[in-house]
Amino acid sequence: MQTTIKTKGGRKLKSNPKKYRHVFRLTESENERLLALFASSGMTNKASFLVSMLLDREVKTVKVDVAALQYHATLTKLFNQFRAIGVNYNQMVKLCNQYFSENRVKRSILKLEEYTKDLSKLCYYIIKLTKEFEQRYLNANP
């Protein structure tokens, strides 16, 4: 005869259950400050956040610099435009070689070279500004 052990169904018991509850009240300004700290912490559970704050555990705060995000987005768009200009440049040279006379090709290529030099100067200036921006705002400890 085999003996079977009957167990209750349901959740498994926790090894260290939380069974103590504390209640406190805040003023309007204290509540706003607490919610701002909670939002900046990046945590999803308010109870865990409060326990971390009360028991001196490390709380990570995440600050999003909107200006840096906008700058990065604009720089990305500009980079994509540079790539498009490069593609257009190659297509222009191919078309010039196919359909124009040698003298006209030389004149067109000279104009393209002038524009390319201007674009190169602009690119150098953008790189310089980007490095300054990164040193000043993104790298707090250089």
C-alpha positions in Angstrom: 0.0 0.0 0.0 1.3 3.4 -1.0 0.7 6.4 1.2 0.1 9.7 -0.5 0.7 13.0 1.2 -2.1 15.5 0.6 -1.1 19.1 0.3 -3.1 22.3 0.1 -3.2 24.0 -3.2 -2.5 27.7 -3.7 0.6 29.8 -3.7 3.9 28.7 -2.4 4.9 30.2 0.9 7.5 32.9 0.8 10.7 32.3 2.8 10.6 35.8 4.3 7.0 37.2 4.0 6.3 40.9 4.5 3.7 41.0 7.3 4.3 44.4 9.0 2.5 47.5 7.7 3.2 51.1 8.4 1.0 54.1 7.5 2.0 57.7 7.4 0.5 60.9 6.1 2.0 63.7 4.0 1.2 67.3 3.2 0.5 68.4 -0.3 4.0 69.7 -0.8 5.6 66.6 0.8 3.6 64.4 -1.5 4.6 66.3 -4.6 8.3 66.0 -3.6 7.9 62.3 -2.9 6.3 61.7 -6.2 9.0 63.7 -8.0 11.7 61.6 -6.3 9.8 58.4 -7.2 9.5 59.5 -10.8 13.2 60.4 -11.1 14.2 57.0 -9.5 12.9 55.0 -12.5 11.5 52.3 -10.1 8.1 50.9 -11.0 6.9 49.9 -7.5 6.3 52.7 -5.0 6.5 50.4 -2.0 10.0 49.2 -3.0 11.0 52.8 -3.5 9.9 53.8 0.0 11.6 50.8 1.6 14.8 51.7 -0.2 14.6 55.3 0.9 13.8 54.4 4.5 16.4 51.7 5.0 19.3 53.7 3.3 19.6 51.4 0.3 21.0 52.8 -2.8 18.4 54.5 -5.0 19.3 55.2 -8.6 17.9 58.3 -10.2 17.7 58.8 -13.9 17.8 62.3 -15.3 17.0 62.7 -19.0 18.5 65.7 -20.6 16.0 66.8 -23.3 18.5 69.2 -24.9 21.0 66.4 -25.4 18.3 64.2 -26.9 17.2 66.9 -29.3 20.8 67.6 -30.2 21.5 64.0 -30.9 18.3 63.7 -33.0 19.3 66.8 -35.0 22.8 65.5 -35.5 21.5 62.1 -36.7 19.2 63.9 -39.3 22.2 66.0 -40.4 24.3 62.8 -40.8 21.6 61.2 -42.9 21.6 64.4 -45.1 25.3 64.1 -45.6 25.0 60.5 -46.8 22.2 61.6 -49.2 24.5 64.4 -50.5 27.2 61.8 -51.1 24.9 59.6 -53.1 23.7 62.6 -55.1 27.3 63.6 -55.8 28.1 60.2 -57.2 25.0 60.2 -59.4 25.8 63.7 -60.6 29.3 62.7 -61.7 28.1 59.6 -63.5 25.4 61.6 -65.4 27.9 64.3 -66.3 30.2 61.8 -67.7 27.4 60.1 -69.7 25.6 63.1 -71.2 27.8 66.2 -71.2 30.8 67.3 -73.2 34.3 67.2 -71.6 34.4 71.0 -71.1 31.0 71.2 -69.5 31.9 68.2 -67.2 35.0 70.0 -66.0 33.0 73.2 -65.2 30.3 71.2 -63.4 32.9 69.2 -61.4 34.7 72.4 -60.4 31.4 73.8 -59.0 30.9 70.5 -57.2 34.4 70.7 -55.7 33.7 74.2 -54.4 30.4 73.1 -52.8 32.2 70.1 -51.4 34.9 72.3 -49.8 32.1 74.4 -48.2 30.4 71.3 -47.0 33.7 70.1 -45.6 34.2 73.3 -43.6 30.7 73.0 -42.3 31.3 69.4 -41.3 34.5 70.4 -39.4 32.6 73.2 -37.6 29.8 70.7 -36.6 32.4 68.2 -35.3 34.0 71.0 -33.3 30.7 72.1 -31.8 29.8 68.4 -31.0 33.0 67.9 -29.1 32.5 71.1 -27.1 28.9 70.0 -26.4 30.0 66.6 -25.2 32.7 67.9 -23.0 30.5 70.6 -21.5 27.2 68.8 -21.0 27.5 65.1 -21.4 30.8 64.3 -19.6 30.4 65.8 -16.1 33.8 64.3 -15.1 36.3 64.9 -17.9 
